[in-house]
Amino acid sequence: MATSPTRTRLDLDRRRRQLVEIGLDLFSERAYDEIAIDDIAAAAGISKGLLYHYFPSKRDFYVEVIREAATVLRARTEPDSSLPPLERLNASIDAYLDHVEQHARGHATLLRGGIGTDPEVRAIVDENRRISAQRIIDAIVEQGGDPTPAVRLAVRGWIGFVEAVSLDWVERREVARDDVRALLVQTLEWAVSSAAGAPGPPV
Amino acid sequence: MATSPTRTRLDLDRRRRQLVEIGLDLFSERAYDEIAIDDIAAAAGISKGLLYHYFPSKRDFYVEVIREAATVLRARTEPDSSLPPLERLNASIDAYLDHVEQHARGHATLLRGGIGTDPEVRAIVDENRRISAQRIIDAIVEQGGDPTPAVRLAVRGWIGFVEAVSLDWVERREVARDDVRALLVQTLEWAVSSAAGAPGPPV
Protein backbone atom coordinates (compact mmCIF):
# COMPACT_ATOMS: atom_id res chain seq x y z
CA MET A 1 0.00 0.00 0.00
CA ALA A 2 1.43 3.35 -1.07
CA THR A 3 1.31 6.18 1.48
CA SER A 4 0.57 9.67 0.21
CA PRO A 5 3.37 12.29 0.48
CA THR A 6 1.17 14.35 2.85
CA ARG A 7 0.59 11.42 5.16
CA THR A 8 4.32 10.60 5.18
CA ARG A 9 5.23 14.21 5.99
CA LEU A 10 2.76 14.32 8.88
CA ASP A 11 4.14 11.09 10.25
CA LEU A 12 7.66 12.43 9.99
CA ASP A 13 6.76 15.60 11.91
CA ARG A 14 4.87 13.66 14.56
CA ARG A 15 7.70 11.19 14.99
CA ARG A 16 10.26 13.99 15.26
CA ARG A 17 8.16 15.68 17.95
CA GLN A 18 7.95 12.41 19.89
CA LEU A 19 11.73 12.04 19.68
CA VAL A 20 12.24 15.62 20.86
CA GLU A 21 10.02 14.86 23.89
CA ILE A 22 12.27 11.91 24.71
CA GLY A 23 15.29 14.17 24.25
CA LEU A 24 13.88 16.68 26.74
CA ASP A 25 13.89 13.97 29.41
CA LEU A 26 17.32 12.63 28.49
CA PHE A 27 19.09 15.99 28.32
CA SER A 28 17.43 17.16 31.55
CA GLU A 29 19.07 14.42 33.56
CA ARG A 30 22.43 14.14 31.88
CA ALA A 31 24.88 16.50 30.21
CA TYR A 32 25.29 16.61 26.44
CA ASP A 33 28.60 14.75 26.43
CA GLU A 34 27.23 11.99 28.64
CA ILE A 35 24.60 10.96 26.12
CA ALA A 36 25.51 8.86 23.10
CA ILE A 37 23.39 8.60 20.00
CA ASP A 38 22.85 4.94 21.00
CA ASP A 39 21.25 6.05 24.28
CA ILE A 40 18.80 8.21 22.38
CA ALA A 41 17.89 5.40 19.99
CA ALA A 42 17.50 2.97 22.92
CA ALA A 43 15.27 5.38 24.86
CA ALA A 44 13.11 5.82 21.76
CA GLY A 45 13.06 2.08 21.06
CA ILE A 46 14.29 2.54 17.51
CA SER A 47 17.48 1.72 15.64
CA LYS A 48 20.32 4.19 15.36
CA GLY A 49 19.83 4.13 11.59
CA LEU A 50 16.19 5.17 11.95
CA LEU A 51 17.14 7.94 14.38
CA TYR A 52 19.55 9.32 11.77
CA HIS A 53 16.62 9.30 9.35
CA TYR A 54 14.94 11.92 11.56
CA PHE A 55 18.01 13.87 12.69
CA PRO A 56 21.32 13.97 10.79
CA SER A 57 23.45 14.15 13.97
CA LYS A 58 23.31 14.24 17.77
CA ARG A 59 24.04 17.97 17.59
CA ASP A 60 21.07 18.57 15.27
CA PHE A 61 18.89 16.56 17.61
CA TYR A 62 20.13 18.58 20.59
CA VAL A 63 19.43 21.89 18.84
CA GLU A 64 15.82 20.81 18.30
CA VAL A 65 15.52 19.73 21.93
CA ILE A 66 16.86 23.10 23.12
CA ARG A 67 14.53 24.93 20.77
CA GLU A 68 11.60 23.01 22.23
CA ALA A 69 12.80 23.58 25.81
CA ALA A 70 13.10 27.31 25.12
CA THR A 71 9.58 27.41 23.68
CA VAL A 72 8.19 25.54 26.67
CA LEU A 73 10.05 27.84 29.08
CA ARG A 74 8.74 30.95 27.32
CA ALA A 75 5.19 29.64 27.53
CA ARG A 76 5.51 28.63 31.19
CA THR A 77 6.98 31.97 32.26
CA GLU A 78 4.60 34.05 30.14
CA PRO A 79 3.43 36.91 32.37
CA ASP A 80 -0.19 36.48 33.44
CA SER A 81 -1.66 39.91 32.81
CA SER A 82 -4.66 39.16 35.04
CA LEU A 83 -2.33 39.31 38.07
CA PRO A 84 -1.04 42.48 39.73
CA PRO A 85 2.61 43.26 38.78
CA LEU A 86 4.33 41.76 41.83
CA GLU A 87 2.32 38.52 41.78
CA ARG A 88 2.85 38.30 38.05
CA LEU A 89 6.62 38.50 38.56
CA ASN A 90 6.47 35.98 41.39
CA ALA A 91 4.52 33.55 39.20
CA SER A 92 6.98 33.85 36.30
CA ILE A 93 9.96 33.36 38.60
CA ASP A 94 8.27 30.33 40.16
CA ALA A 95 7.78 28.84 36.73
CA TYR A 96 11.43 29.54 35.89
CA LEU A 97 12.62 27.85 39.10
CA ASP A 98 10.37 24.86 38.33
CA HIS A 99 12.03 24.59 34.95
CA VAL A 100 15.55 24.82 36.40
CA GLU A 101 14.71 22.13 38.95
CA GLN A 102 13.21 19.76 36.39
CA HIS A 103 16.01 20.17 33.88
CA ALA A 104 18.86 20.66 36.35
CA ARG A 105 21.65 18.85 34.53
CA GLY A 106 20.54 19.97 31.10
CA HIS A 107 20.19 23.56 32.24
CA ALA A 108 23.73 23.58 33.64
CA THR A 109 25.09 22.07 30.43
CA LEU A 110 23.30 24.67 28.38
CA LEU A 111 24.58 27.65 30.37
CA ARG A 112 27.99 26.32 31.37
CA GLY A 113 28.97 23.47 29.10
CA GLY A 114 30.69 23.19 25.76
CA ILE A 115 27.61 22.75 23.59
CA GLY A 116 26.23 26.01 24.98
CA THR A 117 28.55 27.90 22.67
CA ASP A 118 27.32 26.28 19.47
CA PRO A 119 26.15 29.33 17.47
CA GLU A 120 22.65 27.97 16.90
CA VAL A 121 22.24 26.98 20.56
CA ARG A 122 23.53 30.36 21.71
CA ALA A 123 21.08 32.14 19.44
CA ILE A 124 18.19 30.26 21.06
CA VAL A 125 19.43 31.06 24.58
CA ASP A 126 20.07 34.72 23.72
CA GLU A 127 16.63 35.07 22.18
CA ASN A 128 15.03 33.78 25.39
CA ARG A 129 17.10 36.23 27.43
CA ARG A 130 16.02 39.06 25.16
CA ILE A 131 12.35 38.09 25.51
CA SER A 132 12.64 37.82 29.32
CA ALA A 133 14.22 41.28 29.51
CA GLN A 134 11.57 42.72 27.20
CA ARG A 135 8.72 41.32 29.28
CA ILE A 136 10.14 43.03 32.35
CA ILE A 137 10.66 46.29 30.50
CA ASP A 138 7.05 46.10 29.27
CA ALA A 139 5.89 45.67 32.86
CA ILE A 140 7.98 48.66 33.96
CA VAL A 141 6.43 50.80 31.22
CA GLU A 142 2.96 49.55 32.11
CA GLN A 143 3.54 50.76 35.67
CA GLY A 144 4.54 54.19 34.39
CA GLY A 145 8.31 53.67 34.63
CA ASP A 146 10.76 55.12 32.15
CA PRO A 147 12.81 52.40 30.40
CA THR A 148 16.03 54.44 30.17
CA PRO A 149 19.22 52.78 28.89
CA ALA A 150 20.34 52.43 32.53
CA VAL A 151 17.10 50.66 33.45
CA ARG A 152 17.45 48.32 30.47
CA LEU A 153 21.04 47.61 31.49
CA ALA A 154 19.89 46.76 35.02
CA VAL A 155 17.23 44.41 33.65
CA ARG A 156 19.68 42.62 31.33
CA GLY A 157 22.16 42.38 34.19
CA TRP A 158 19.45 40.88 36.36
CA ILE A 159 18.95 38.08 33.80
CA GLY A 160 22.62 37.21 34.49
CA PHE A 161 21.87 37.34 38.21
CA VAL A 162 18.92 34.95 37.80
CA GLU A 163 21.03 32.49 35.81
CA ALA A 164 23.95 32.55 38.25
CA VAL A 165 21.65 32.26 41.29
CA SER A 166 19.56 29.44 39.85
CA LEU A 167 22.57 27.38 38.70
CA ASP A 168 24.21 27.76 42.10
CA TRP A 169 20.95 27.03 43.93
CA VAL A 170 20.20 23.70 42.20
CA GLU A 171 23.81 22.63 42.55
CA ARG A 172 24.07 23.26 46.31
CA ARG A 173 20.48 23.08 47.53
CA GLU A 174 21.30 25.04 50.68
CA VAL A 175 18.66 27.75 50.35
CA ALA A 176 14.88 27.35 50.50
CA ARG A 177 13.11 27.90 47.23
CA ASP A 178 10.87 30.68 48.60
CA ASP A 179 13.95 32.56 49.77
CA VAL A 180 15.48 32.23 46.31
CA ARG A 181 12.36 33.66 44.71
CA ALA A 182 12.24 36.54 47.20
CA LEU A 183 15.92 37.28 46.52
CA LEU A 184 15.33 37.38 42.76
CA VAL A 185 12.23 39.57 43.01
CA GLN A 186 13.73 42.05 45.46
CA THR A 187 17.00 42.30 43.60
CA LEU A 188 15.14 43.13 40.39
CA GLU A 189 13.10 45.84 42.10
CA TRP A 190 16.11 47.39 43.73
CA ALA A 191 18.42 47.15 40.73
CA VAL A 192 15.79 48.82 38.54
CA SER A 193 15.11 51.43 41.17
CA SER A 194 18.85 52.14 41.49
CA ALA A 195 19.21 52.42 37.70
CA ALA A 196 16.22 54.75 37.56
CA GLY A 197 18.15 57.09 39.83
CA ALA A 198 15.71 56.74 42.66
CA PRO A 199 17.04 58.35 45.85
CA GLY A 200 16.35 55.10 47.69
CA PRO A 201 14.80 51.70 47.06
CA PRO A 202 11.02 51.25 46.88
CA VAL A 203 9.36 50.27 50.15
CA MET B 1 79.83 29.68 22.47
CA ALA B 2 77.81 27.20 24.51
CA THR B 3 75.03 28.60 26.72
CA SER B 4 74.49 27.03 30.13
CA PRO B 5 71.18 25.17 30.73
CA THR B 6 70.25 27.70 33.44
CA ARG B 7 70.78 30.62 31.14
CA THR B 8 68.75 28.95 28.40
CA ARG B 9 65.90 28.24 30.81
CA LEU B 10 65.81 31.85 32.00
CA ASP B 11 65.78 33.07 28.44
CA LEU B 12 62.94 30.71 27.60
CA ASP B 13 60.85 31.95 30.53
CA ARG B 14 61.57 35.57 29.75
CA ARG B 15 60.72 35.11 26.10
CA ARG B 16 57.49 33.29 26.95
CA ARG B 17 56.49 36.14 29.25
CA GLN B 18 57.17 38.68 26.50
CA LEU B 19 55.04 36.68 24.09
CA VAL B 20 52.21 36.47 26.64
CA GLU B 21 52.35 40.28 26.97
CA ILE B 22 51.92 40.57 23.21
CA GLY B 23 49.05 38.07 23.41
CA LEU B 24 47.29 40.20 26.03
CA ASP B 25 47.17 43.08 23.56
CA LEU B 26 46.14 40.92 20.62
CA PHE B 27 43.36 39.03 22.39
CA SER B 28 42.03 42.23 23.98
CA GLU B 29 41.21 43.72 20.63
CA ARG B 30 40.13 40.71 18.65
CA ALA B 31 38.24 37.52 19.38
CA TYR B 32 40.06 34.18 19.60
CA ASP B 33 38.82 32.94 16.21
CA GLU B 34 39.88 36.16 14.51
CA ILE B 35 43.55 35.69 15.37
CA ALA B 36 45.73 33.29 13.41
CA ILE B 37 49.01 31.88 14.69
CA ASP B 38 50.64 33.91 11.88
CA ASP B 39 49.27 37.13 13.39
CA ILE B 40 50.83 36.28 16.74
CA ALA B 41 54.20 35.48 15.16
CA ALA B 42 54.05 38.70 13.09
CA ALA B 43 53.19 40.83 16.16
CA ALA B 44 56.11 39.27 18.03
CA GLY B 45 58.44 39.67 15.05
CA ILE B 46 59.40 36.00 15.05
CA SER B 47 58.78 33.06 12.75
CA LYS B 48 55.83 30.76 13.22
CA GLY B 49 58.31 27.93 13.82
CA LEU B 50 59.95 29.80 16.68
CA LEU B 51 56.56 30.62 18.20
CA TYR B 52 55.74 26.89 18.23
CA HIS B 53 59.01 26.39 20.09
CA TYR B 54 57.55 28.40 22.97
CA PHE B 55 53.90 27.26 22.75
CA PRO B 56 52.76 23.99 21.15
CA SER B 57 49.49 25.48 19.81
CA LYS B 58 47.41 28.64 19.59
CA ARG B 59 45.12 27.20 22.26
CA ASP B 60 48.06 26.64 24.64
CA PHE B 61 49.20 30.18 24.00
CA TYR B 62 45.68 31.48 24.68
CA VAL B 63 45.42 29.56 27.96
CA GLU B 64 48.64 31.23 29.15
CA VAL B 65 47.34 34.65 28.09
CA ILE B 66 44.08 34.09 29.99
CA ARG B 67 45.99 32.86 33.03
CA GLU B 68 48.06 36.06 32.95
CA ALA B 69 44.98 38.24 32.40
CA ALA B 70 43.26 36.57 35.37
CA THR B 71 46.31 37.16 37.57
CA VAL B 72 46.49 40.81 36.53
CA LEU B 73 42.75 41.26 37.14
CA ARG B 74 43.01 39.69 40.60
CA ALA B 75 45.87 42.02 41.50
CA ARG B 76 44.12 45.11 40.13
CA THR B 77 40.85 44.41 41.94
CA GLU B 78 42.53 43.35 45.21
CA PRO B 79 40.59 45.07 47.99
CA ASP B 80 42.56 47.90 49.56
CA SER B 81 42.11 47.29 53.28
CA SER B 82 43.19 50.83 54.12
CA LEU B 83 39.89 52.09 52.65
CA PRO B 84 36.49 51.99 54.37
CA PRO B 85 34.25 49.15 53.04
CA LEU B 86 32.19 51.16 50.55
CA GLU B 87 35.18 52.94 49.01
CA ARG B 88 37.04 49.67 48.90
CA LEU B 89 34.20 48.10 46.91
CA ASN B 90 33.99 51.16 44.64
CA ALA B 91 37.74 50.96 43.95
CA SER B 92 37.61 47.25 43.11
CA ILE B 93 34.63 47.74 40.81
CA ASP B 94 36.39 50.65 39.11
CA ALA B 95 39.41 48.44 38.49
CA TYR B 96 37.15 45.73 37.11
CA LEU B 97 35.42 48.17 34.73
CA ASP B 98 38.84 49.45 33.61
CA HIS B 99 39.82 45.89 32.79
CA VAL B 100 36.59 45.22 30.86
CA GLU B 101 37.06 48.43 28.88
CA GLN B 102 40.68 47.70 28.03
CA HIS B 103 40.06 44.10 27.02
CA ALA B 104 36.57 44.57 25.59
CA ARG B 105 36.69 42.10 22.71
CA GLY B 106 38.79 39.57 24.59
CA HIS B 107 36.53 39.77 27.62
CA ALA B 108 33.44 39.12 25.52
CA THR B 109 35.13 36.16 23.81
CA LEU B 110 36.10 34.73 27.16
CA LEU B 111 32.62 34.96 28.69
CA ARG B 112 30.51 34.38 25.60
CA GLY B 113 32.60 32.76 22.91
CA GLY B 114 33.52 29.21 22.02
CA ILE B 115 36.95 29.11 23.61
CA GLY B 116 35.41 30.11 26.94
CA THR B 117 34.26 26.53 27.42
CA ASP B 118 37.70 24.95 27.07
CA PRO B 119 38.01 23.13 30.44
CA GLU B 120 41.30 24.81 31.34
CA VAL B 121 40.03 28.28 30.39
CA ARG B 122 36.81 27.72 32.33
CA ALA B 123 38.77 26.62 35.40
CA ILE B 124 40.70 29.91 35.31
CA VAL B 125 37.51 31.97 34.94
CA ASP B 126 35.71 30.02 37.68
CA GLU B 127 38.63 30.41 40.05
CA ASN B 128 38.53 34.19 39.57
CA ARG B 129 34.78 34.20 40.23
CA ARG B 130 35.32 32.16 43.39
CA ILE B 131 38.00 34.58 44.61
CA SER B 132 35.82 37.62 43.87
CA ALA B 133 32.91 36.10 45.80
CA GLN B 134 35.19 35.18 48.70
CA ARG B 135 36.59 38.71 48.95
CA ILE B 136 33.07 40.08 49.26
CA ILE B 137 32.11 37.46 51.82
CA ASP B 138 35.24 38.34 53.81
CA ALA B 139 34.20 42.01 53.77
CA ILE B 140 30.70 41.09 54.95
CA VAL B 141 32.15 39.08 57.83
CA GLU B 142 34.55 41.91 58.67
CA GLN B 143 31.56 44.22 58.99
CA GLY B 144 29.88 41.82 61.37
CA GLY B 145 27.57 40.20 58.81
CA ASP B 146 26.61 36.54 58.88
CA PRO B 147 27.64 34.74 55.67
CA THR B 148 24.64 32.40 55.56
CA PRO B 149 24.11 30.14 52.53
CA ALA B 150 21.52 32.65 51.27
CA VAL B 151 24.03 35.51 51.53
CA ARG B 152 26.65 33.46 49.69
CA LEU B 153 24.11 32.64 47.00
CA ALA B 154 23.32 36.35 46.60
CA VAL B 155 27.03 37.19 46.30
CA ARG B 156 27.64 34.49 43.69
CA GLY B 157 24.55 35.63 41.82
CA TRP B 158 25.86 39.18 41.91
CA ILE B 159 29.04 38.03 40.12
CA GLY B 160 26.73 36.93 37.29
CA PHE B 161 25.05 40.34 37.45
CA VAL B 162 28.42 42.11 37.17
CA GLU B 163 29.43 40.02 34.17
CA ALA B 164 26.12 40.52 32.35
CA VAL B 165 26.06 44.26 33.09
CA SER B 166 29.67 44.86 32.09
CA LEU B 167 29.40 42.91 28.83
CA ASP B 168 26.24 44.76 27.89
CA TRP B 169 27.70 48.11 28.94
CA VAL B 170 30.86 47.91 26.79
CA GLU B 171 28.85 46.62 23.85
CA ARG B 172 26.27 49.42 23.84
CA ARG B 173 27.99 52.31 25.58
CA GLU B 174 24.70 53.98 26.45
CA VAL B 175 25.23 54.37 30.19
CA ALA B 176 27.81 56.53 31.98
CA ARG B 177 30.51 54.62 33.74
CA ASP B 178 29.77 56.17 37.15
CA ASP B 179 26.15 55.09 36.85
CA VAL B 180 27.26 51.55 36.06
CA ARG B 181 29.47 51.47 39.13
CA ALA B 182 26.67 52.84 41.32
CA LEU B 183 24.28 50.22 39.93
CA LEU B 184 26.74 47.41 40.71
CA VAL B 185 27.50 48.65 44.23
CA GLN B 186 23.86 49.27 45.20
CA THR B 187 22.66 46.01 43.73
CA LEU B 188 25.24 44.12 45.78
CA GLU B 189 24.23 45.89 48.98
CA TRP B 190 20.56 45.28 48.41
CA ALA B 191 20.87 41.70 47.21
CA VAL B 192 22.95 40.82 50.26
CA SER B 193 20.59 42.69 52.53
CA SER B 194 17.62 40.86 50.98
CA ALA B 195 19.37 37.48 51.38
CA ALA B 196 20.20 38.32 55.00
CA GLY B 197 16.47 38.62 55.60
CA ALA B 198 16.67 42.30 56.44
CA PRO B 199 13.19 43.84 56.67
CA GLY B 200 14.29 46.48 54.19
CA PRO B 201 17.39 47.62 52.32
CA PRO B 202 20.15 49.54 54.11
CA VAL B 203 19.91 53.31 53.89
Interface residues (C-beta under 8 A of the other chain):
Chain A: R112 G113 G114 G116 T117 R122 P149 A150 L153 A154 R156 G157 W158 I159 G160 F161 V162 E163 A164 V165 D168 W169 R172 E174 V175 D179 V180 A182 L183 Q186 T187 W190 A191 S194 A195 G200 P201 V203
Chain B: R112 G113 G114 G116 T117 R122 P149 A150 L153 A154 R156 G157 W158 I159 G160 F161 V162 E163 A164 V165 D168 W169 R172 E174 V175 D179 V180 A182 L183 Q186 T187 W190 A191 S194 A195 G200 P201 V203
